[in-house]
Amino acid sequence: MKQSDQHRVKKIYEYASKLTKYVRDNNITREALLTDFSLQWLVTTPLYNMGEHAYNLSAEYKATHEKVPWAMISGLRHRLVHDYDGTNWEMIVEVVFDDIPALLIQLEKLVSDECF
């Protein structure tokens, strides 16, 4: 079943929100994410899912909302899935602590504008 762009954006928003909340509520630090294997596994699943949804958005939707870094979101998923042991955890830490909060601000507008 093909999912709508609106559904996919809502899912990206939900995964990003839940990941951010989990990190905050559990006092996960940048240093812990760099070194703790279980935390690394924990953050990759939402990142995979966000990337898969971003990848499958229609070209028209991505073009209409071109300020959102759709290619970076889906590209991160591809790197995580296909680079196996080559994950740059310093980059992932930046994504989790810096990029996702900024992304949530962008997505909040899309989610509210789309009247989910």
C-alpha positions in Angstrom: 0.0 0.0 0.0 1.4 3.4 -1.0 1.5 5.9 1.8 0.7 9.5 1.2 3.3 12.3 1.5 1.4 13.7 4.4 1.5 10.3 6.2 5.2 10.0 5.6 6.0 13.5 6.9 3.9 12.8 10.0 5.9 9.6 10.5 9.2 11.4 10.1 8.0 14.0 12.7 6.9 11.2 15.1 10.2 9.3 14.9 12.2 12.5 15.3 10.1 13.6 18.3 10.2 10.3 20.0 14.0 10.0 19.5 14.5 13.5 20.9 12.2 12.9 23.9 14.0 9.6 24.7 17.4 11.2 24.6 16.3 14.1 26.8 14.3 12.0 29.2 17.1 9.5 29.7 19.8 12.2 30.0 21.8 10.7 27.1 24.9 12.7 26.5 26.9 13.2 23.4 29.8 11.2 25.0 27.5 8.3 25.9 26.2 8.1 22.3 29.8 8.0 21.0 30.8 5.1 23.2 27.7 3.1 24.2 26.9 0.4 21.7 23.3 -0.1 23.0 22.6 3.6 22.6 24.0 3.5 19.1 21.7 0.7 18.2 18.8 2.5 19.8 19.2 5.7 17.7 19.8 4.0 14.4 16.3 2.5 14.1 14.4 5.9 14.1 17.1 7.3 11.8 16.5 4.4 9.4 12.8 4.9 9.5 13.0 8.6 9.0 15.3 8.1 6.0 13.1 5.5 4.4 10.0 7.8 4.6 12.0 10.8 3.3 13.3 8.7 0.4 9.8 7.7 -0.6 8.3 11.1 -0.6 7.1 12.2 -4.0 9.5 14.4 -6.0 6.7 17.1 -6.2 6.4 17.2 -2.4 10.2 17.5 -1.9 10.3 20.3 -4.5 7.5 22.1 -2.8 9.2 21.9 0.6 12.8 22.2 -0.7 14.2 23.8 2.5 13.8 20.6 4.3 17.0 18.5 3.8 15.2 15.4 2.4 18.2 14.1 0.5 20.4 14.3 3.7 17.8 12.5 5.7 17.4 9.6 3.2 21.2 9.7 2.5 21.9 9.1 6.2 19.7 6.1 6.1 21.5 4.7 3.1 24.9 5.3 4.8 23.8 3.6 8.0 22.3 0.6 6.3 25.0 0.0 3.7 28.2 1.2 5.3 27.8 -1.4 8.1 31.0 -1.0 10.2 31.9 2.4 8.9 29.4 4.5 10.8 30.8 7.9 11.8 29.4 8.2 15.3 30.6 11.8 15.7 28.3 12.7 12.7 25.4 10.7 14.2 25.9 12.6 17.5 25.6 15.9 15.5 22.5 14.6 13.8 20.8 13.6 17.0 21.7 16.6 19.1 21.8 19.4 16.6 20.1 18.5 13.3 17.0 16.7 14.5 15.9 19.6 16.8 16.2 21.9 13.9 14.4 19.5 11.6 11.5 19.2 14.1 11.0 23.0 13.8 10.7 22.6 10.1 8.4 19.6 10.3 6.1 21.1 12.9 5.1 23.7 10.4 4.4 21.1 7.7 2.5 18.8 10.1 0.3 21.7 11.3 -0.2 23.1 7.8 -1.2 19.8 6.4 -4.0 19.4 9.0 -3.1 15.8 10.0 
